[in-house]
Amino acid sequence: MTENRILKFVHIDVFAQHPLEGNPLAVFTDANGLNDKEMQTIAREMRLSETTFVVPREKNIEKLKGIRTRIFTVNEELPFAGHPTLGTAWVLRGTSKEIILDLNVGSVPIVFSERNGNYFGEMTQPEPKWGMTHDPSKVARSLGVEESDLDSGLPIETVSTGNAFAVVPFRSLDTLRNIRPNTSEMENYLKTSDAKFFYIVSRETENSEARLHARMIFGGAEDPATGSAAGPAAAWMLRHALVKPEELNWIEQGLEISRPSQIFVRVGGNSERPTQVRVGGFCFGAIEGKLTLPR
């Protein structure tokens, strides 16, 4: 009889202020022997926004390049995503103060420190790349809102620190919270642009200590916390003098879907050249499990 494969995984909540909040993630800690199709099928089975697969290598290679990690949604593999990066490093951290993950986008370091009795992780994302400035009337139409609902004092720009997001500023929190975009209209517009997703934000926030309120709606679903969008948003904020260099701020997200998330951000450089984009937060362990597969 052929022996089954036992794959261990950890289910955690990322960018969470408390357990059972934030963005859930499944981390398979030893994916050696799995092929691409199997990883994709397992991610589809987990039904989370992302599932990560750690592929252990020899220690000298990991020391040089980082721990090989692959990120899958239910439909595709991603070169980079924020909450899977932070969450995977949190699971692997042990007693280490720094973990480097070798992602498809390259090496991403995550540094840990102890705050308020819990581990706080902060990743340094790839350097920001700036894309097009969008026509507000076309963006408003694609989102099903009036152009006057958008913040005319700030531009809609594509920024990428691994994934390209169009940062769309709204004038009021109330409008942002009640938006109900037509998914097909939104996706049709994005296909004509250089952005893969919208990250819709407001300077009005529910928590007075937060710098932005954010939502990320895609494919008829909504993401509780989007670390790969928070990085571009942070660079965008510095570029337009909404924050100061190296100032630690946080973005609130996920409130509309009862998964409140707290994403910490800070950026170096200056308004002309934002650099050293860092995104961080807390994680909470929730579930440990095993998946049994035939060989």
C-alpha positions as CSV (number, residue, x, y, z in Angstrom):
1,M,0.0,0.0,0.0
2,T,1.3,3.4,-0.9
3,E,1.9,5.7,2.0
4,N,-0.1,8.9,2.2
5,R,1.6,12.3,2.3
6,I,0.8,14.3,5.4
7,L,1.1,18.1,4.9
8,K,1.0,20.3,8.0
9,F,-0.5,23.7,7.8
10,V,-1.1,26.7,10.2
11,H,-4.1,28.9,9.8
12,I,-3.5,32.4,11.2
13,D,-5.0,35.9,11.2
14,V,-2.8,38.7,9.8
15,F,-2.9,42.5,10.3
16,A,-5.2,41.7,13.2
17,Q,-5.7,43.7,16.4
18,H,-7.2,40.7,18.1
19,P,-7.7,37.0,17.4
20,L,-10.3,36.2,14.7
21,E,-9.9,39.6,13.0
22,G,-7.7,40.7,10.1
23,N,-7.0,38.6,7.0
24,P,-6.9,34.8,7.4
25,L,-4.0,32.8,5.8
26,A,-3.0,29.2,5.5
27,V,0.7,28.4,5.6
28,F,1.9,25.0,4.5
29,T,5.3,24.7,6.2
30,D,6.9,22.0,4.0
31,A,5.7,21.9,0.4
32,N,8.6,19.8,-0.9
33,G,7.3,17.3,-3.4
34,L,4.2,19.3,-4.4
35,N,3.9,20.4,-8.0
36,D,2.3,23.6,-9.3
37,K,-1.0,22.0,-10.0
38,E,-1.2,20.5,-6.5
39,M,-0.4,23.8,-4.8
40,Q,-3.1,25.5,-6.9
41,T,-5.6,22.7,-6.1
42,I,-4.9,22.9,-2.4
43,A,-5.2,26.7,-2.4
44,R,-8.6,26.3,-4.1
45,E,-9.6,23.8,-1.4
46,M,-8.6,26.2,1.4
47,R,-10.9,28.9,0.0
48,L,-8.9,31.7,1.5
49,S,-7.7,34.9,-0.4
50,E,-4.2,33.4,-0.3
51,T,-2.4,30.2,0.8
52,T,1.4,30.0,1.0
53,F,3.7,27.1,0.4
54,V,7.1,27.0,2.1
55,V,9.7,25.0,0.2
56,P,12.6,24.3,2.6
57,R,16.1,24.2,1.1
58,E,19.6,23.7,2.5
59,K,20.4,26.2,5.3
60,N,23.3,27.8,3.4
61,I,21.0,28.5,0.4
62,E,18.3,29.9,2.7
63,K,20.9,32.1,4.4
64,L,22.0,33.5,1.0
65,K,18.6,33.8,-0.8
66,G,15.9,33.5,1.9
67,I,13.2,30.8,2.5
68,R,11.5,29.9,-0.7
69,T,7.8,30.7,-0.5
70,R,5.1,30.6,-3.1
71,I,1.8,32.5,-2.8
72,F,-1.5,31.2,-4.4
73,T,-5.0,32.6,-4.6
74,V,-7.8,30.2,-5.4
75,N,-7.2,31.0,-9.1
76,E,-3.5,31.9,-9.6
77,E,0.0,32.2,-8.3
78,L,1.1,35.7,-7.2
79,P,4.6,37.2,-7.4
80,F,3.9,39.1,-4.1
81,A,1.2,39.8,-1.6
82,G,1.4,41.6,1.7
83,H,-0.5,39.6,4.3
84,P,0.9,36.2,3.1
85,T,4.4,37.5,3.3
86,L,4.0,38.8,6.9
87,G,2.0,35.8,8.0
88,T,4.4,33.2,6.6
89,A,7.3,34.9,8.2
90,W,5.4,35.1,11.5
91,V,4.8,31.3,11.4
92,L,8.5,30.6,10.6
93,R,10.1,33.2,12.9
94,G,11.0,30.9,15.9
95,T,13.3,33.0,17.9
96,S,14.7,34.9,14.9
97,K,14.4,38.7,14.8
98,E,14.6,38.7,11.0
99,I,13.2,36.3,8.4
100,I,13.9,36.7,4.6
101,L,11.5,35.1,2.2
102,D,12.4,34.3,-1.3
103,L,9.3,35.2,-3.3
104,N,8.7,35.3,-7.0
105,V,9.2,39.0,-6.8
106,G,12.6,38.6,-5.1
107,S,13.9,38.6,-1.5
108,V,11.7,40.3,1.1
109,P,13.0,40.8,4.6
110,I,10.6,40.8,7.6
111,V,11.9,42.2,11.0
112,F,10.2,41.2,14.3
113,S,10.1,43.1,17.6
114,E,8.0,42.5,20.7
115,R,5.3,45.1,21.4
116,N,2.6,44.9,24.1
117,G,3.3,41.2,24.7
118,N,3.0,40.2,21.0
119,Y,5.3,40.0,18.0
120,F,5.1,42.9,15.6
121,G,6.4,42.1,12.1
122,E,7.5,44.7,9.5
123,M,8.4,43.8,5.9
124,T,10.4,46.0,3.5
125,Q,8.6,45.9,0.2
126,P,10.2,46.4,-3.3
127,E,10.8,50.0,-4.2
128,P,7.7,51.8,-5.4
129,K,7.1,52.2,-9.1
130,W,4.8,54.9,-10.4
131,G,2.4,54.4,-13.3
132,M,-0.3,56.4,-14.9
133,T,-2.5,59.2,-13.5
134,H,-6.1,58.2,-14.1
135,D,-9.0,60.3,-15.4
136,P,-11.3,60.8,-12.4
137,S,-14.5,60.8,-14.5
138,K,-13.7,57.3,-16.0
139,V,-12.7,55.9,-12.6
140,A,-15.9,57.2,-11.0
141,R,-18.0,55.7,-13.8
142,S,-16.3,52.3,-13.3
143,L,-16.9,52.4,-9.6
144,G,-20.5,53.5,-9.9
145,V,-20.1,56.8,-8.1
146,E,-20.2,60.5,-9.1
147,E,-17.0,62.3,-9.9
148,S,-17.8,64.7,-7.1
149,D,-17.6,61.8,-4.7
150,L,-13.8,61.6,-5.3
151,D,-11.3,63.8,-3.5
152,S,-10.4,66.4,-6.2
153,G,-7.4,67.6,-4.2
154,L,-5.5,64.3,-4.7
155,P,-4.7,62.4,-7.9
156,I,-5.7,58.8,-8.7
157,E,-2.3,57.1,-9.4
158,T,-1.0,53.7,-10.1
159,V,1.7,52.6,-7.7
160,S,3.4,49.3,-7.3
161,T,5.6,47.7,-4.6
162,G,5.1,44.3,-6.1
163,N,1.5,44.5,-7.3
164,A,0.1,47.5,-9.2
165,F,-2.8,49.3,-7.5
166,A,-4.7,52.4,-8.5
167,V,-5.0,54.5,-5.3
168,V,-8.4,56.2,-5.5
169,P,-9.1,58.9,-2.9
170,F,-12.8,59.4,-1.8
171,R,-14.0,62.7,-0.3
172,S,-16.0,61.1,2.5
173,L,-16.0,58.0,4.6
174,D,-19.7,57.6,4.3
175,T,-19.6,57.4,0.5
176,L,-16.7,55.0,0.6
177,R,-18.4,52.7,3.1
178,N,-21.6,52.5,1.0
179,I,-20.0,52.0,-2.4
180,R,-21.5,49.0,-4.4
181,P,-19.4,48.8,-7.6
182,N,-20.4,46.8,-10.6
183,T,-17.6,44.2,-10.8
184,S,-17.7,43.9,-14.6
185,E,-17.5,47.7,-15.1
186,M,-14.6,47.9,-12.6
187,E,-12.7,45.1,-14.3
188,N,-13.3,46.4,-17.8
189,Y,-11.7,49.7,-16.8
190,L,-8.7,48.1,-15.1
191,K,-8.0,46.1,-18.3
192,T,-7.5,49.4,-20.1
193,S,-5.1,50.7,-17.4
194,D,-1.7,49.7,-15.9
195,A,-3.3,48.8,-12.5
196,K,-4.4,45.3,-11.5
197,F,-6.7,46.5,-8.7
198,F,-8.3,49.6,-7.2
199,Y,-7.4,50.5,-3.6
200,I,-10.1,53.0,-2.6
201,V,-9.3,55.2,0.4
202,S,-10.6,58.1,2.5
203,R,-8.8,60.5,4.7
204,E,-11.9,60.4,6.9
205,T,-11.5,57.4,9.2
206,E,-13.6,55.5,11.8
207,N,-10.7,55.4,14.3
208,S,-9.3,58.9,14.7
209,E,-5.8,57.5,15.1
210,A,-5.9,55.8,11.6
211,R,-4.5,57.8,8.7
212,L,-6.6,56.2,6.0
213,H,-9.8,54.1,5.7
214,A,-9.4,51.6,2.9
215,R,-11.3,49.0,0.9
216,M,-10.1,46.5,-1.7
217,I,-13.0,45.0,-3.7
218,F,-12.3,42.5,-6.5
219,G,-14.1,39.8,-8.3
220,G,-17.3,40.2,-6.3
221,A,-15.4,39.8,-3.0
222,E,-13.6,42.1,-0.6
223,D,-10.2,41.7,1.0
224,P,-10.0,42.3,4.8
225,A,-6.4,43.6,4.7
226,T,-4.2,44.2,1.7
227,G,-0.6,44.6,2.6
228,S,0.6,44.8,-1.1
229,A,-1.8,47.8,-1.5
230,A,-1.0,49.5,1.8
231,G,2.7,49.9,0.6
232,P,1.7,51.7,-2.5
233,A,-0.8,53.8,-0.6
234,A,1.9,54.7,1.9
235,A,4.3,55.9,-0.9
236,W,1.4,57.8,-2.4
237,M,0.7,59.5,0.9
238,L,4.3,60.6,1.3
239,R,4.4,61.8,-2.3
240,H,1.4,64.1,-1.7
241,A,2.5,65.3,1.8
242,L,-0.2,63.4,3.7
243,V,2.5,61.9,6.0
244,K,6.1,62.7,7.0
245,P,9.1,60.6,6.1
246,E,9.7,57.7,8.5
247,E,6.4,58.5,10.3
248,L,4.6,55.4,11.6
249,N,1.0,55.5,10.6
250,W,-1.7,52.9,10.1
251,I,-4.5,52.1,7.7
252,E,-7.9,50.7,8.8
253,Q,-9.5,48.1,6.5
254,G,-12.0,45.3,6.6
255,L,-14.6,47.0,8.8
256,E,-17.3,46.7,6.2
257,I,-17.0,42.9,6.2
258,S,-16.6,42.5,10.0
259,R,-12.9,41.6,9.8
260,P,-11.2,44.8,11.2
261,S,-7.6,45.1,10.2
262,Q,-4.8,47.4,11.2
263,I,-2.0,47.8,8.7
264,F,1.1,49.8,9.9
265,V,3.0,51.7,7.3
266,R,6.1,54.0,7.1
267,V,8.2,55.3,4.2
268,G,11.6,56.8,3.8
269,G,13.0,59.3,1.3
270,N,10.9,62.4,0.5
271,S,7.9,63.5,-1.5
272,E,10.0,63.6,-4.7
273,R,11.3,60.0,-4.2
274,P,9.6,57.9,-1.6
275,T,11.7,54.8,-0.8
276,Q,12.1,52.0,1.8
277,V,8.4,51.2,2.0
278,R,7.7,49.2,5.1
279,V,4.4,47.5,6.0
280,G,3.7,45.8,9.3
281,G,1.3,44.5,11.8
282,F,0.4,41.8,14.3
283,C,-0.7,38.2,13.8
284,F,-2.6,35.7,15.9
285,G,-2.4,31.9,15.6
286,A,-5.8,30.3,15.3
287,I,-5.7,26.7,13.8
288,E,-3.1,24.0,13.2
289,G,-4.0,21.1,10.9
290,K,-2.9,18.3,8.6
291,L,-3.9,17.6,5.0
292,T,-3.7,14.0,3.9
293,L,-2.9,13.3,0.2
294,P,-2.1,10.1,-1.7
295,R,1.4,10.0,-3.2
